[in-house]
Amino acid sequence: MKRKGAFITIEGTDGSGKSTQAALLVERLQRLGLPAVLTHEPGWGAVGEALRRLLLDERSLRLDPFAELCLFCADRAQHVTDLIAPELERGSVVVCDRFSDSTVAYQGYGRRLDLALVERMAWEAARGLKPDLTVLLDLPFEEGLKRIDGRGGRTKLDDETLAFHRRVWDGYRRIAAADPRRVATVDAARGVDEVARDVFALTARTLVLEEGRDGDDGRTR
């Protein structure tokens, strides 16, 4: 997919700080005068909100794992079509809290669905869109679940077994190992500000590469 802007995704297990770091990154980019847009999955837009309720909130509904995969992919296809692709075409820096890697980690590794099938469906749902940079916030899954307990608001996925969360965490690490040029791992066990500095530094380098500039012109500092 051709685009003028840059696409940054923030990934990690539940409780790793994705939403916080995505919001901080967009805020800093906007302060620098860059056209940065914050979005998230699942749940962007009217279609996404309806799907999110089915996927994460309706506890009386036990979805078949393949049905769950299809709903996540439906959410992404609509998200890319309605928001992400148009913003990239306009030249925006789009920062997304979760994207295709979440599908591979949760439905592929976590649910143990056929990995090749999950990867193919995730790719098709993304309409061929691949992030310029994916920041993986690496936090032991046990610590992430403790953070969730402390803040409240658990979802159905949060309530899955420890074995499930362990497989998801392992899945993310495998994804990062398989694609080190795109996926950068950041230690998320540290303070919010320390993590934010690393996330911004990685993003700044990516934007410089995307724009074909050498050195530092002060815009990303």
Secondary structure as UniProt FT lines:
FT   STRAND          6..12
FT   TURN            14..15
FT   HELIX           18..31
FT   TURN            32..33
FT   STRAND          36..40
FT   HELIX           45..52
FT   HELIX           53..57
FT   TURN            59..60
FT   HELIX           65..79
FT   HELIX           80..84
FT   HELIX           85..89
FT   TURN            90..91
FT   STRAND          93..97
FT   HELIX           100..103
FT   HELIX           104..110
FT   HELIX           115..125
FT   TURN            126..128
FT   STRAND          133..138
FT   HELIX           141..151
FT   TURN            156..159
FT   HELIX           162..178
FT   TURN            180..182
FT   STRAND          183..187
FT   TURN            188..189
FT   HELIX           192..211
FT   TURN            219..220
//
